[in-house]
Structures are given as C-alpha cells and as structure tokens.
C-alpha cells in the first residue's frame, strides 16, 4: 500500500481543479476510496485539501454548465454531466445540485430565466 505523503495535499487540489474527483485522484495513485478515507481521518490537512479540491471541482463543473447554457441555451447536457459526475459519496451538499433535479421539469421560458440568473451571478463573480 502507498503511504500518505503531505505533498498529496497540493496534488489533490491541482487534480480536482481540472474538474476531476478526489476518488479519481485515488485511482491515479492506485489506492482505494477506503485508503483515501483513512488518510483524511488520520491527516486533518489532507481532509482540508480534499474539501478544497471538491469545491474546486464543483466550481469547474458549474462554470462549464453556465458556459453550456450561455452558448446553447440548453441545460440538459449540464444536468446529465452533474448527475454522471457526482455520485453519492462525492455529491456536494449544495442546493444547486438539488435544483438540477428539478431543471428537467422546467419549460423553455423558465430555463431561459434560470440561465439569465446564472449568467448574471457568474458575471458578478468574475468582476470581483
């Protein structure tokens, strides 16, 4: 088994900034989810790095979703990506993800309104 190394804190953040998961970081190292959980339990700095990494990954995916909605005016691809990417152990406890479950039920006018809100929020965020 691979031993924990503090350098993995930076590496997991870098890995997930590209939209990848903490679980896939384990795969890259050749370790299981169980080993990742043990490392997080035994090394608070690694747990913190994994939390940051998940947030970076989510930011990547949300930004991609906003871009898809901007370019295509359709959120179905993004909803599919979110459902495929976030499994039960990696799914953020975030109202945005809960909202995605309901997006498929929205009509075109409602989707356009939601897209407009998301675009405004993104522009506000980028201007900070």
KOLDRENDREN-119263 format. One line per 10 residues: for each residue x negated, y, z of N, C-alpha, C. Coordinates in steps of 0.001 Angstrom, whole numbers, plus 500000, padded with zeros to 6 digits. Example, Ala and Ser with C-alpha at 12.3 -4.5 7.8 and 13.67 -1.06 7.14 Angstrom:
% KOLDRENDREN-119263
486810:494310:507800:487700:495500:507800:486800:496700:507800 | 487150:497750:507080:486330:498940:507140:487100:500030:507870
This chain:
% KOLDRENDREN-119263
499165:498817:500000:500000:500000:500000:499119:501248:500000 | 499554:502261:499283:498840:503530:499227:499029:504262:500555 | 497971:504813:501075:498029:505578:502321:498436:507018:502030 | 499127:507625:502965:499522:509028:502842:498287:509919:502776 | 498354:510940:501930:497293:511927:501810:497951:513306:501816 | 497486:514234:502633:498098:515564:502690:498178:516277:501330 | 497322:515908:500387:497364:516536:499062:498697:516247:498353 | 499415:515209:498812:500702:514871:498191:501751:515962:498413 | 501544:516806:499424:502497:517905:499668:502556:518825:498445 | 501398:519284:497987:501360:520155:496799:501775:519392:495547
501349:518151:495451:501631:517362:494255:503128:517102:494080 | 503848:516825:495170:505282:516554:495038:506015:517821:494611 | 505587:518979:495122:506223:520239:494721:505973:520502:493242 | 504751:520333:492796:504423:520527:491379:505223:519574:490500 | 505293:518327:490914:506027:517300:490168:507491:517701:489998 | 508116:518125:491067:509550:518413:491046:509887:519756:490417 | 508917:520661:490349:509156:521954:489711:509529:521773:488243 | 509113:520687:487650:509437:520381:486251:510798:519707:486118 | 511564:519641:487227:512896:519046:487166:512930:517581:487533 | 511809:517040:487947:511755:515634:488324:512138:515468:489785
512340:514237:490209:512804:513976:491578:511665:513530:492487 | 511927:513618:493787:510985:513098:494774:510837:511592:494585 | 511939:510924:494275:511898:509483:494032:510967:509147:492869 | 511028:509948:491796:510145:509669:490658:508686:509979:490992 | 508459:510899:491944:507098:511132:492422:506560:509857:493073 | 507421:509191:493847:507037:507901:494423:506692:506900:493336 | 507503:506888:492287:507223:505994:491159:505891:506294:490500 | 505597:507577:490385:504309:507990:489806:503144:507453:490642 | 503328:507460:491967:502278:506949:492856:502309:505422:492984 | 503403:504822:492551:503539:503373:492685:504001:502950:494070
504809:503803:494714:505328:503474:496043:506854:503493:496029 | 507438:502868:497010:508898:502755:497082:509519:503939:497805 | 510839:504044:497706:511592:505052:498450:511421:504851:499949 | 511300:503598:500348:511102:503286:501769:509795:503891:502267 | 508748:503778:501468:507458:504367:501846:507558:505893:501902 | 508253:506489:500931:508444:507943:500958:509161:508376:502234 | 510199:507645:502615:510934:507976:503846:510015:507870:505067 | 509169:506847:505091:508234:506680:506217:507250:507847:506263 | 506715:508230:505111:505789:509358:505069:506460:510630:505577 | 507730:510847:505176:508447:512044:505631:508679:512002:507136
508971:510833:507649:509202:510684:509087:507917:510920:509881 | 506812:510377:509391:505532:510439:510102:504769:511743:509873 | 505119:512485:508836:504354:513681:508450:505306:514846:508177 | 505574:515661:509182:506536:516760:509007:506200:517694:507844 | 504912:517875:507570:504536:518751:506454:504940:518134:505111 | 504932:516816:505028:505361:516155:503795:506881:516235:503652 | 507596:516100:504751:509047:516253:504713:509409:517651:504226 | 508736:518654:504763:508979:520046:504336:508653:520207:502851 | 507549:519641:502408:507168:519722:500989:508220:519046:500113 | 508754:517916:500557:509792:517220:499790:511080:518044:499728
511420:518719:500822:512598:519594:500821:512416:520743:499832 | 511236:521329:499833:510929:522395:498876:510960:521840:497455 | 510393:520661:497275:510358:520033:495949:511770:519791:495418 | 512670:519307:496270:514055:519086:495846:514716:520392:495442 | 514452:521442:496201:515022:522754:495867:514479:523256:494527 | 513189:523060:494290:512580:523460:493011:513191:522671:491853 | 513405:521380:492074:514013:520548:491044:515437:521004:490753 | 516176:521292:491813:517544:521759:491627:517556:523097:490886 | 516644:523997:491221:516540:525272:490521:516303:525047:489030 | 515410:524126:488712:515143:523803:487307:516431:523380:486605
517163:522451:487225:518367:521922:486590:519485:522951:486506 | 519639:523769:487529:520668:524805:487470:520337:525840:486405 | 519069:526211:486286:518654:527154:485248:518909:526574:483861 | 518611:525290:483687:518881:524638:482410:520377:524661:482113 | 521178:524418:483134:522631:524430:482953:523143:525785:482524 | 522652:526833:483156:523066:528179:482776:522648:528457:481338 | 521446:528044:480960:520991:528239:479576:521866:527474:478589 | 522259:526262:478940:523140:525484:478060:524474:526202:477892 | 525018:526683:479000:526307:527381:478930:526160:528663:478112 | 525053:529387:478290:524808:530618:477528:524740:530331:476028
523974:529308:475678:523730:529011:474265:524895:528308:473584 | 525508:527383:474287:526519:526537:473661:527932:526849:474131 | 528061:527549:475247:529388:527844:475778:530121:526604:476268 | 529376:525539:476522:529995:524278:476937:529206:523696:478104 | 529897:523372:479164:529218:522875:480365:529190:521353:480448 | 529791:520650:479512:529879:519191:479622:528512:518522:479670 | 527573:519007:478878:526230:518421:478873:525578:518606:480239 | 525742:519796:480811:525155:520070:482114:525775:519202:483197 | 527087:519067:483162:527767:518218:484140:527225:516797:484038 | 527075:516306:482816:526531:514964:482609:525118:514861:483186
524282:515870:482903:522902:515851:483407:522876:515824:484934 | 523700:516635:485560:523718:516701:487013:524154:515373:487618 | 525205:514788:487054:525688:513512:487582:524662:512405:487372 | 523970:512438:486251:522975:511407:485965:521726:511600:486819 | 521351:512843:487037:520109:513116:487754:520227:512906:489252 | 521257:513471:489861:521366:513431:491312:522111:512190:491759 | 521370:511228:492292:522023:510052:492856:522401:510346:494304 | 522980:509385:494989:523477:509627:496338:522379:510043:497308 | 521173:509524:497163:520125:509884:498124:519478:511218:497787 | 519484:511620:496521:518841:512868:496130:519814:514027:495975
521106:513745:495939:522083:514798:495682:522028:515862:496766 | 521830:517095:496349:521801:518160:497339:523176:518338:497964 | 523207:518739:499200:524465:519045:499865:524762:520503:499533 | 525309:520725:498369:525462:522076:497860:526823:522217:497196 | 527520:523311:497439:528833:523495:496822:528782:523550:495299 | 527625:523894:494739:527510:523919:493279:527741:522524:492709 | 527156:521523:493344:527322:520150:492872:528776:519721:493036 | 529397:520097:494147:530814:519789:494333:531655:520441:493239 | 531297:521655:492891:532015:522374:491842:531938:521637:490507 | 530789:521032:490241:530596:520335:488967:531612:519210:488776
532022:518586:489858:533015:517527:489751:534350:518052:489231 | 534584:519350:489453:535859:519949:489043:535778:520662:487694 | 534572:520932:487219:534387:521688:485986:535041:520983:484802 | 534988:519672:484775:535548:518930:483647:537051:519155:483497 | 537710:519562:484559:539161:519775:484530:539542:521180:484083 | 538559:522062:483948:538840:523446:483587:539143:523582:482101 | 540024:524525:481781:540296:524799:480374:539245:525776:479842 | 539316:526071:478558:538295:526887:477912:538172:528268:478560 | 539279:528899:478854:539253:530241:479457:538595:530203:480840 | 538914:529186:481625:538319:529049:482945:536818:528784:482849
536409:527964:481870:534983:527688:481682:534230:528950:481266 | 534839:529742:480397:534203:530982:479972:534040:531940:481155 | 535040:531990:481994:534969:532833:483183:533852:532359:484119 | 533785:531058:484351:532731:530491:485192:531353:530762:484587 | 531230:530586:483277:529953:530838:482595:529537:532293:482778 | 530480:533206:482664:530190:534622:482834:529686:534914:484251 | 530325:534319:485235:529900:534497:486625:528484:533964:486823 | 528210:532767:486303:526878:532173:486450:525816:533012:485753 | 526130:533513:484578:525168:534334:483842:524870:535613:484618 | 525901:536238:485170:525691:537458:485970:524823:537169:487185
525085:536052:487863:524289:535679:489033:522831:535432:488645 | 522625:534751:487527:521267:534483:487080:520556:535785:486751 | 521228:536695:486067:520601:537965:485725:520263:538767:486980 | 521142:538716:487985:520859:539387:489247:519621:538774:489907 | 519552:537455:489876:518413:536749:490476:517119:537087:489761 | 517170:537125:488420:515956:537397:487634:515478:538830:487813 | 516391:539746:488115:515993:541144:488260:515386:541453:489627 | 515415:540490:490532:514828:540700:491870:513342:540569:491843
